[in-house]
Amino acid sequence: MAAAKNKRLLLKMLSLFSVVRGYNILILILAQYLTSAFILAPDLPLRKVIFDDNLFFLILSSATVIASGYIINNFYDSEKDLINRPKKTMLDRFVSQRTKLSVYFILNFAAIFFASYVSFRAVVFFSIYIFAIWFYSHRLKRILFLGNLVASILTIVPFFVVFIYYKNFETVIFIHATFLYLMIVMRELVKDLENLKGDLILNYKTLPVVYGEKWSKFFLMVLTVVSVVPILLLITKFEIGQMDYYFYLSLILLVFFVLFLYFSTAKWQYLLLHNILKFIIVAGVFSILLIDHADVFNRVF
């Protein structure tokens, strides 16, 4: 009996971790700290960045809001996910919808509480962010173009938070942000191709549903070509140390992405394309350490 209860408790914990995309939250936290330490505040001692109370609570607020966002998105997309991701949905359903909503409100209140440590402006900012995520999940995501645009903006907001905190307005940062934003927009569109079946059944007005796979692929190819511009600018015009190796790799992966996209028709192929873009985004987080690896060593030790 005890073993069965423990097994069920473990499944519920795994289910909740799956719903809030715990692995994505951990990557987000790491990305915000690395961005702060090595891009936005490279002249500050590392300990001042890591042990900055205000930065800690801003990042904690971002993480809890994003986690609550995954929950509310899961809540509204439960029918679609059952069609597109049946195995993951079965795991997610070990936690009831009522429990998910309870955790959603707890996380949002926690985010506001954490933000209150920083300032009243932070409270207002995260309150608006919470509302924007809910409104997107509830209504905007079904609207053609607007759904993808808003989803991409909401994804990049946590980086905007630390950007505003450090008030670093160097051009190179905007170009980095442009490349990241393009990767996120492309990933959202590939997800629409991947989830075409569920979107069709439930009448989501996505680009593949309205204009078909052919035009969606064409738009993705255009975005891929556009994304080469910030890559070339960062490699040729700015001093980014050995991070240029990351951008060379990204360029190779994007070439493969376009070639494979042209022949893709099945869901597994779109899933592979999605994972390529996800790899580029996640690898970009760790490659921040390559901007000046000698400086990283000195600042740590």
C-alpha positions as CSV (number, residue, x, y, z in Angstrom):
1,M,0.0,0.0,0.0
2,A,2.8,2.4,1.0
3,A,4.8,1.5,-2.1
4,A,1.7,2.3,-4.3
5,K,1.2,5.6,-2.6
6,N,4.8,6.5,-3.1
7,K,4.7,5.5,-6.7
8,R,1.6,7.6,-7.3
9,L,3.2,10.6,-5.5
10,L,6.3,10.3,-7.7
11,L,4.1,10.2,-10.8
12,K,2.3,13.3,-9.7
13,M,5.6,15.1,-9.1
14,L,6.9,14.0,-12.5
15,S,3.6,15.1,-14.0
16,L,3.8,18.6,-12.4
17,F,7.5,18.9,-13.5
18,S,6.4,18.0,-17.0
19,V,3.5,20.5,-17.0
20,V,5.7,23.4,-15.8
21,R,8.6,22.3,-18.2
22,G,11.0,22.2,-15.3
23,Y,14.0,21.6,-17.6
24,N,13.1,24.8,-19.5
25,I,12.9,26.7,-16.3
26,L,16.3,25.6,-15.2
27,I,17.8,26.6,-18.6
28,L,16.0,30.0,-18.4
29,I,17.5,30.7,-14.9
30,L,21.0,29.7,-16.1
31,A,20.6,31.8,-19.3
32,Q,19.6,34.9,-17.3
33,Y,22.6,34.6,-15.0
34,L,25.1,34.0,-17.8
35,T,23.6,36.9,-19.8
36,S,23.8,39.1,-16.8
37,A,27.4,38.1,-15.9
38,F,29.1,38.0,-19.3
39,I,27.0,40.2,-21.6
40,L,25.1,42.8,-19.6
41,A,27.6,43.4,-16.8
42,P,31.0,42.0,-17.9
43,D,32.9,44.6,-15.9
44,L,31.4,43.6,-12.5
45,P,33.0,41.0,-10.3
46,L,31.3,37.7,-10.8
47,R,30.3,37.4,-7.1
48,K,28.5,40.8,-7.3
49,V,26.3,39.5,-10.1
50,I,25.7,36.0,-8.6
51,F,25.0,37.4,-5.1
52,D,23.0,40.4,-6.2
53,D,19.7,40.1,-4.2
54,N,17.7,42.2,-6.7
55,L,18.8,40.2,-9.7
56,F,18.1,37.0,-7.8
57,F,14.5,38.0,-7.1
58,L,14.0,39.3,-10.6
59,I,15.1,35.9,-12.0
60,L,13.0,34.0,-9.4
61,S,10.0,36.1,-10.4
62,S,10.6,35.4,-14.1
63,A,11.0,31.7,-13.4
64,T,7.7,31.4,-11.4
65,V,5.7,33.4,-13.9
66,I,7.0,31.3,-16.8
67,A,6.2,28.1,-14.8
68,S,2.7,29.4,-14.2
69,G,2.4,30.3,-17.9
70,Y,3.2,26.7,-18.9
71,I,0.4,25.6,-16.5
72,I,-2.3,27.9,-17.9
73,N,-1.2,27.0,-21.4
74,N,-1.4,23.3,-20.6
75,F,-4.9,24.0,-19.1
76,Y,-6.3,25.6,-22.3
77,D,-4.5,23.3,-24.7
78,S,-5.5,20.0,-23.0
79,E,-7.7,18.9,-25.9
80,K,-5.2,19.8,-28.5
81,D,-2.3,18.2,-26.7
82,L,-4.3,15.0,-26.3
83,I,-4.3,14.8,-30.2
84,N,-0.8,16.1,-30.8
85,R,1.1,14.7,-27.8
86,P,-0.9,11.8,-26.4
87,K,1.9,10.2,-24.3
88,K,3.0,13.5,-22.7
89,T,-0.7,14.3,-22.0
90,M,-1.2,11.0,-20.2
91,L,1.6,11.9,-17.9
92,D,0.4,15.5,-17.4
93,R,-3.1,14.1,-16.4
94,F,-1.7,12.5,-13.2
95,V,-2.3,16.0,-11.8
96,S,-5.9,17.2,-11.9
97,Q,-7.0,20.4,-13.7
98,R,-8.0,21.8,-10.3
99,T,-4.6,21.1,-8.8
100,K,-2.9,22.7,-11.8
101,L,-5.0,25.9,-11.4
102,S,-4.2,26.0,-7.7
103,V,-0.5,25.8,-8.4
104,Y,-0.9,28.4,-11.1
105,F,-2.4,30.9,-8.7
106,I,0.2,30.1,-6.0
107,L,3.1,30.6,-8.5
108,N,1.7,33.9,-9.6
109,F,1.3,35.2,-6.1
110,A,4.8,34.0,-5.3
111,A,6.1,35.9,-8.4
112,I,4.5,39.2,-7.2
113,F,5.8,38.6,-3.7
114,F,9.4,38.1,-5.0
115,A,9.1,41.2,-7.3
116,S,7.9,43.3,-4.3
117,Y,11.4,42.8,-2.8
118,V,12.9,44.7,-5.8
119,S,10.5,47.6,-6.3
120,F,6.9,48.6,-7.0
121,R,7.7,48.9,-10.7
122,A,8.8,45.3,-10.7
123,V,5.5,44.3,-9.2
124,V,3.6,46.3,-11.9
125,F,5.8,44.8,-14.6
126,F,5.3,41.2,-13.5
127,S,1.5,41.7,-12.9
128,I,1.2,42.9,-16.6
129,Y,3.4,39.9,-17.7
130,I,1.1,37.4,-15.8
131,F,-2.0,39.0,-17.4
132,A,-0.3,39.0,-20.9
133,I,0.5,35.2,-20.6
134,W,-3.0,34.4,-19.5
135,F,-4.6,36.5,-22.3
136,Y,-2.3,34.9,-24.9
137,S,-3.3,31.4,-23.7
138,H,-7.0,32.2,-23.4
139,R,-7.5,34.1,-26.7
140,L,-4.5,35.4,-28.7
141,K,-2.9,32.1,-29.5
142,R,-5.8,31.2,-31.8
143,I,-5.4,34.4,-33.9
144,L,-3.4,34.2,-37.1
145,F,0.1,35.8,-37.0
146,L,-0.6,37.5,-33.6
147,G,-0.4,34.2,-31.7
148,N,3.2,33.5,-33.0
149,L,4.3,37.1,-32.5
150,V,3.0,37.4,-29.0
151,A,4.3,33.9,-28.0
152,S,7.8,34.9,-29.2
153,I,7.7,38.2,-27.3
154,L,6.5,36.6,-24.1
155,T,9.4,34.1,-24.4
156,I,12.0,36.8,-24.6
157,V,10.6,39.0,-21.8
158,P,12.8,37.4,-19.0
159,F,15.9,38.6,-20.9
160,F,14.3,42.0,-21.3
161,V,14.0,42.1,-17.5
162,V,17.7,41.7,-16.8
163,F,18.5,44.0,-19.8
164,I,16.5,46.8,-18.2
165,Y,18.0,46.1,-14.8
166,Y,21.6,46.6,-16.0
167,K,20.6,49.4,-18.5
168,N,23.2,48.2,-21.0
169,F,22.2,49.5,-24.4
170,E,25.2,48.4,-26.6
171,T,24.4,47.6,-30.2
172,V,25.9,44.1,-29.9
173,I,23.3,43.2,-27.3
174,F,20.4,44.2,-29.6
175,I,21.9,42.1,-32.4
176,H,22.2,39.1,-30.0
177,A,18.6,39.6,-29.0
178,T,17.5,39.8,-32.7
179,F,19.1,36.5,-33.5
180,L,17.5,34.9,-30.4
181,Y,14.1,36.4,-31.3
182,L,14.3,35.0,-34.8
183,M,15.1,31.5,-33.6
184,I,12.1,31.7,-31.2
185,V,9.7,32.9,-33.9
186,M,11.0,30.1,-36.2
187,R,10.5,27.5,-33.5
188,E,6.9,28.7,-32.9
189,L,6.2,28.3,-36.6
190,V,7.7,24.8,-36.7
191,K,5.6,23.9,-33.7
192,D,2.5,24.9,-35.7
193,L,3.6,22.6,-38.5
194,E,4.2,19.8,-35.9
195,N,0.8,20.4,-34.3
196,L,-1.2,20.9,-37.5
197,K,-3.6,18.0,-36.9
198,G,-4.8,19.2,-33.5
199,D,-4.9,22.8,-34.7
200,L,-7.1,21.8,-37.7
201,I,-9.5,19.8,-35.5
202,L,-9.9,22.6,-32.9
203,N,-9.9,25.5,-35.4
204,Y,-6.8,27.3,-34.3
205,K,-6.0,30.0,-36.9
206,T,-2.3,29.2,-37.4
207,L,-0.3,29.9,-40.5
208,P,-0.2,26.2,-41.6
209,V,-4.0,25.9,-41.0
210,V,-4.9,29.0,-43.0
211,Y,-2.2,29.1,-45.8
212,G,-1.0,25.5,-45.8
213,E,2.4,23.8,-45.3
214,K,3.9,25.2,-48.5
215,W,3.6,28.9,-47.6
216,S,4.6,28.1,-44.0
217,K,7.8,26.5,-45.2
218,F,8.4,29.5,-47.5
219,F,8.0,31.9,-44.6
220,L,10.4,29.8,-42.5
221,M,13.0,29.8,-45.2
222,V,12.7,33.6,-45.4
223,L,13.2,33.9,-41.6
224,T,16.2,31.6,-41.9
225,V,17.8,33.8,-44.5
226,V,17.1,36.9,-42.3
227,S,18.6,35.2,-39.3
228,V,21.9,34.9,-41.2
229,V,22.2,38.7,-41.1
230,P,22.8,39.0,-37.3
231,I,25.1,36.0,-37.4
232,L,27.3,37.7,-40.0
233,L,27.2,41.0,-38.2
234,L,28.3,39.4,-34.9
235,I,31.1,37.4,-36.5
236,T,32.5,40.2,-38.7
237,K,31.7,43.5,-36.9
238,F,31.9,42.7,-33.2
239,E,34.4,41.2,-30.8
240,I,32.7,38.1,-29.4
241,G,35.8,36.0,-28.7
242,Q,35.4,32.2,-29.4
243,M,31.6,32.5,-29.4
244,D,32.0,32.9,-33.2
245,Y,32.4,29.1,-33.3
246,Y,28.9,28.9,-32.0
247,F,27.6,31.1,-34.8
248,Y,29.5,29.1,-37.4
249,L,27.9,26.0,-36.1
250,S,24.5,27.7,-36.1
251,L,25.0,28.7,-39.7
252,I,25.7,25.1,-40.6
253,L,22.7,23.9,-38.7
254,L,20.5,26.5,-40.4
255,V,21.6,25.4,-43.8
256,F,20.7,21.8,-42.9
257,F,17.4,23.1,-41.4
258,V,16.4,24.7,-44.8
259,L,17.4,21.7,-46.8
260,F,15.6,19.3,-44.5
261,L,12.6,21.6,-44.2
262,Y,12.1,21.5,-48.0
263,F,11.5,17.7,-48.0
264,S,9.7,17.5,-44.7
265,T,6.1,16.4,-44.6
266,A,5.7,14.1,-41.6
267,K,5.4,15.1,-37.9
268,W,8.6,13.4,-36.9
269,Q,10.5,15.5,-39.5
270,Y,9.0,18.7,-38.0
271,L,9.9,17.5,-34.6
272,L,13.5,17.1,-35.7
273,L,13.5,20.6,-37.1
274,H,12.0,21.9,-33.8
275,N,14.8,20.2,-31.9
276,I,17.5,21.7,-34.2
277,L,16.2,25.2,-33.3
278,K,15.9,24.3,-29.7
279,F,19.5,23.1,-29.7
280,I,20.6,26.4,-31.3
281,I,18.8,28.3,-28.6
282,V,20.1,26.2,-25.6
283,A,23.7,26.0,-27.0
284,G,23.6,29.8,-27.3
285,V,23.2,29.9,-23.5
286,F,26.3,27.9,-22.8
287,S,28.3,29.6,-25.6
288,I,28.1,32.9,-23.7
289,L,31.1,31.5,-21.7
290,L,33.1,31.5,-24.9
291,I,33.0,35.3,-25.3
292,D,36.1,35.6,-23.3
293,H,37.0,32.2,-21.7
294,A,40.2,33.6,-20.1
295,D,38.2,36.3,-18.4
296,V,35.7,33.7,-17.2
297,F,38.6,31.8,-15.5
298,N,39.9,35.0,-13.9
299,R,36.5,36.1,-12.6
300,V,35.8,32.7,-11.1
301,F,39.2,32.2,-9.5
